[in-house]
Amino acid sequence: MVGSREVSPSRKMSDLTLEILAERDEARENENSVASPLAPDDETTERNEGQDLENDEAPAASDNDSVSTDDSEVTEMEPFADYLPKIEQLLVDIGMEHLTPEVIHHGLTYQNCVYALTSPDPSVQQHILRVPILPDFRESDGRCVDIQNDVALLGHLDGKMPVPKTKAYSTTCDNPLNAPFAVQTLLPGKSLDDVYLDLSHEEKTRVIDQFVELLAEH
C-alpha cells in the first residue's frame, strides 16, 4: 500500500510517477533478495540426502510379505455358521436345547451379539441370548462387569416394572461360547428406544414418572 505523499505544485506529475515506480521496483528487489525461511540449510540437505540413500538401499516389500500384527487384537468375528455349534452346546449345558438360535445381531460392529432363542410351539417361552463383544467388555477380577450389573439390575426391577427375567448367565469365559453371556426371557412388545420419539407428551410423561419413582426409592 503506497502512503500519501505531499506533491509540490512545481513538480511534474510524470516525475512523481517515475519516482513511485522506481521505489516499487526497489522494494520488489529487496523482497526477492531475502532468503526464504523454508529453504533447507546445508546440514538439513546433507541429512536428507543420507536418508534418500538409505531408502534406496532398503529392499521394497513384496505383495507376499506379511505384516506383523498383534495376535491379541480381534479384527473380525467367525461366521454365524461356525459360531452356531457353540450356542447349541451352551443350550444343552443349561437345559434349553429345545430352543433354536436365530441371529438378531452378530459381528464386531455391535456392542452385543444378540440371538433369539425360539420354538415353533407358541406355548414355549421365547428367550434372548446376549453376548458382549470381545475384547471390549469391561472386566473386574476376571468377571464381566456389564453382565454382572445387568443381571443385578433386572433382579432389582423384577416385579416393579416389566423387565426380562434372567434364566442363565456367566460373567466369565468358562463356557462353550468362551465369553460371558446372559439368557433372558423375551418380553412381548417393542423396545422403548424404537417408539419413544413417536409417543405423545402424556405418554412420555408417564414413562418418565415411572423412572422417577424407581429412582426415588433409593
C-alpha positions, 0 to 999 in steps of 0.5 A, a space after each residue: 500500500 503506497 502512503 500519501 505523499 505531499 506533491 509540490 505544485 512545481 513538480 511534474 506529475 510524470 516525475 512523481 510517477 517515475 519516482 513511485 515506480 522506481 521505489 516499487 521496483 526497489 522494494 520488489 528487489 529487496 523482497 526477492 533478495 531475502 532468503 526464504 525461511 523454508 529453504 533447507 540449510 546445508 546440514 538439513 540437505 546433507 541429512 536428507 540426502 543420507 536418508 534418500 540413500 538409505 531408502 534406496 538401499 532398503 529392499 521394497 516389500 513384496 505383495 507376499 510379505 506379511 505384516 506383523 500384527 498383534 495376535 491379541 487384537 480381534 479384527 473380525 468375528 467367525 461366521 454365524 455358521 461356525 459360531 452356531 455349534 457353540 450356542 447349541 452346546 451352551 443350550 444343552 449345558 443349561 437345559 434349553 436345547 429345545 430352543 433354536 438360535 436365530 441371529 438378531 445381531 452378530 459381528 464386531 460392529 455391535 456392542 452385543 451379539 444378540 440371538 433369539 432363542 425360539 420354538 415353533 410351539 407358541 406355548 414355549 417361552 421365547 428367550 434372548 441370548 446376549 453376548 458382549 463383544 470381545 475384547 471390549 467388555 469391561 472386566 473386574 477380577 476376571 468377571 464381566 462387569 456389564 453382565 454382572 450389573 445387568 443381571 443385578 439390575 433386572 433382579 432389582 426391577 423384577 416385579 416393579 416394572 416389566 423387565 426380562 427375567 434372567 434364566 442363565 448367565 456367566 460373567 466369565 469365559 468358562 463356557 462353550 461360547 468362551 465369553 460371558 453371556 446372559 439368557 433372558 426371557 423375551 418380553 412381548 412388545 417393542 423396545 422403548 428406544 424404537 417408539 419413544 420419539 413417536 409417543 405423545 407428551 402424556 405418554 412420555 410423561 408417564 414413562 418418565 414418572 415411572 423412572 422417577 419413582 424407581 429412582 426415588 426409592 433409593 
